[in-house]
Amino acid sequence: MPNPTFTTRDLTTFCCLDELGLVAVGQHLDPNRAVLECRVVEPDQWCRRCGVEGVPRDTVIRRLAHEPFGHRPTTLLVRVRRHQCSGCRRMWRQDTSKAAPRRAKISHGGLRWALAAIVVDHLTVTRVAAGLGVSWSAANDAVLAEGKRRLIDDPTRFEGVTTIGVDEHVWRHTRRGDKYVTVIIDLTPIREKTGPARLLDMVEGRSKAVFKAWLADRPQAWLDGVEVVAMDGFTGFKTATSEELPDAVPGDGPVPCCSPCRGRTGSVPTTHPTGNLRPPWARRRPSLQGPTHPSHRRGIAH
């Protein structure tokens, strides 16, 4: 940026507290943690029952884990004012739902950082918990709930899907429970060359019944829009596709999909002019090994 425009330093905007409806009024820094004292911007002094203006009674403290800045956790010490209605004598606290869900220990900014750290930066839950300064179970439960709210419960994630891929994935490396899940991938962006593949869903188990039940739960209008189903040689997936999607074109070969455990997109098939999906080994580069390679000296043909 050759000619930047500077504004007055502001801890509230730097820490994204204005998005949470908070304003920073103090700070305490030590080598292991940064604590920011905050107040709620909206006064919220009107009674929700009778509409009479309340009288301030006292202040309570709510602690929230926030996104880290640097290599130490950041904690928000939010001072929440309590009011009492002069009419019906009802008491209430200032609304802090914009900063964090009710009874939550992590702010919305901390949840956004944790979800991006796992999905985009491939960090572990242990590292995310250390960055937030909370326990492993608290971080894991919060990330699962936020991921379900943002990704699974998104009503638009099934729109515009014309090409899907299905394959099994080992997600549990223990002796108890089913260690396989069926992964369904949206390959439409790859086929249309508009972007990377998207993870649509993961269903526990790997069988014809699992994939067929997943297809049966989809609306008929969505099933009519699916044109190609890419899968491996497992006959269960192929049978379920032929029964639930009789008009779809099956694409045989290993399904290259985005890794659900690492959150990144792997190799994906390209499309022939005829519309069939070409497996990735059909477009690998030729070997550049010269005559000095050890395999040539051993007489191994390429």
QUICOR-V99086 format. One line per field, one symbol per residue. ss: DSSP state (H for helix, E for strand, L for the rest). psi: psi as a letter, one per 20 degrees, with the letter a starting at -180 (. if undefined). burial: # if it has 16 or more other ideal C-beta (glycine too) atoms within 10 Angstrom, else .. Layout:
ss=???
psi=???
burial=???
//
This chain:
ss=LLLLLLLLLLHHHHLLLHHHLEEEEEEEEELLEEEEEEEELLLLLELLLLLLEEEEEEEEEEEEEELLLLLLEEEEEEEEEEEEELLLLLEEELLLLLLLLLLLLELHHHHHHHHHHHHLLLLLHHHHHHHHLLLHHHHHHHHHHHHHHHHHLLLLLLLLLLEEEEEEEELLLLLLLLLEEEEEEELHHHHLLLLLLEEEEEEELLLHHHHHHHHHLLLHHHHHHLLEEELLLLHHHHHHHHHHLLLLEEELLLLLLEELLLLEELLLLEELLLLLEELHHHHLLLLLLLLLLHHHHLLLLL
psi=ohmqpqrppohghhjkhhijkrppirqpprhiqppppqqpgphljppigijqprppgapqppppprpqobkqqpppnpopqpqppifijqqrrqpkhhhqrpjqiprhhhggggghhgggikqrhghghhhikrrghggghgggghhhghggjoijijqjpipqqprqpoiplrhqrpiqqpppqojghghiliarqqogrppprorghghghghhiqqhhhhhiphpoprajphghhghghhhmhiqopoqrpoprpohiikrpaqqqrprhiiqppqhiikqqqpjpaiiqhhhhikpq.
burial=...........#..###..#####.........#####.##..#..#......#.......#.#####...##########.###......#.#.#..###..############.###...#.#..#######...###.##..##.........#...#.######...........############.....#####.#..###.###.##..#.......######..#.###.##..##..##.#.######......#..##.#.....#.#.......................
//
